[in-house]
Amino acid sequence: MNKYAYIGPDNIISPLGFGTDLNFSGILSGRTALATVHPGYSKDPFCASLFDETIIDDIFEPLGNPLKFTRLEKISILAISSVLKRSGLDLSDPRTLLIYATTKGNINLLEPDASSEIAENRVYLPVFSKLLGEFFRCAKEPVVVSNACISGLLALVIAQRMIRAGLYDHIVVAGGDIVSEFTVAGFRSFNALSDEPCRPYDLARKGINLGEASAAVLLTLDKSLAGENPVIMTAGASANDANHISGPSRTGAGLLQALEDVLKETKILNPGFISAHGTATEFNDEMESIAFTRAGLSAVPVHSLKGYYGHTLGAAGLMESILGIHSLKTGRLIASAGYKDKGVSGDIQVIRQTDQKLLNSFIKTASGFGGCNAAAVFEREERLL
């Protein structure tokens, strides 16, 4: 169990850009993909981050007929293909695994205007994952992780444990979700949707924005695939406080447990920052602030990236981890977009402006419906030598 899980090539596909470099440079410059939208299925406009499907189709066409794949399948295949190409790996190798994280998968196939070209049974996650497995000629059946909004981060935790246990040499972790009538109706039923860009941890926050994205990253035993300034995922944990079907624990119990587990395992004393969940809802942000305070992390800078992308559900924890890794490598603290005045009771230091800082490690957290929580630690290898 002393094997390192190195972070290899990655890719992010989002309305902010097709590729991690475009996404990272975008948020460094303060760009946001959020805008007011009014799709036909919604009575009222809302703020979200949505793809232009014609752009997706143009980019996807060299890989296959866009009409035979859903939007989620296309952006996921694009993300995974890039990681495989850059790493030189092949999923037909039995020592290489694909793990895919999502909350709702192809849920839009249940909508009345769904394409007749695509079988409705691809709404089922096992059928969806089988399609990915066949497309990439996977030797092993892809593993699907679907655990509310911690899915992306939990998939990384599972991959890290598999790598350390020697079950695989390489694991591609991918994830994605899209905005659909189903997800909009669900969050609207909680009165959680905001009609303006979200403001995590802010006194004037009004609620959540939804977003679309896919992401993929390689976890590997092979240091040569980690590039310059290698980063290692050194710890990961999940905990469920089973507080409520949709409401987070008022004491932050589950997130606190996950944080205590990773802090104990890594023994880091001064993480460079926390990449938090930060949905801009009243109770999530409050719960996180309490958990960070109780974990003794009050002095650690905190940001949420939801002000750039909205909440991308199953992709969120994965995409935000990738962006955190690039922050770590380049020594950049990223501002929490939309934040002005503290609106939570916990003692936390929300990052107000993007800045340069020498960074050695960071913590990523995620929380979701049903009381699920996850935390992970990423560190620069030189700190461990």
Summary of the structure (lengths in Angstrom):
residues: 385
radius of gyration: 19.2
end to end distance: 17.3
largest distance: 57.0
contacts: 1481
relative contact order: 0.19
helix: 37%
strand: 23%
